[in-house]
Amino acid sequence: MCYPSPMESEAGIPEGAAVSGRLDPATGKPLPRGVTYRGPKQYMTRKVVDGRRVQRTFSTAPQARKWLTETAARAELGQFTDTRPLDRMTVGHCGTL
């Protein structure tokens, strides 16, 4: 009889990993807590930083969870910088040559 390793649960999720209880339709695995499936290759995550909600959409659940973990750490250390205004700017040619 085969038993899961002590570091993994029966679902193949590492012990201590936060899961939401919802399944990812693409992989059949539980989604990480804080990650929402929006559609094919659309995984959204949200985090409240300094009283403002910051959200991002990624093509995979692991990418979304990584961003969420890194953002939480940066916010706790006071190193988070919201780049959304810069993401909306268009860089291009202004004026004439």
Secondary structure, DSSP 8 states (H G I E B T S, - for coil): -----TTB-TTS-BTT--EEEEE-TTTSSEEETTEEEEETTEEEEEEEETTEEEEEEESSHHHHHHHHHHHHHHHHHT-----HHHHT------S--
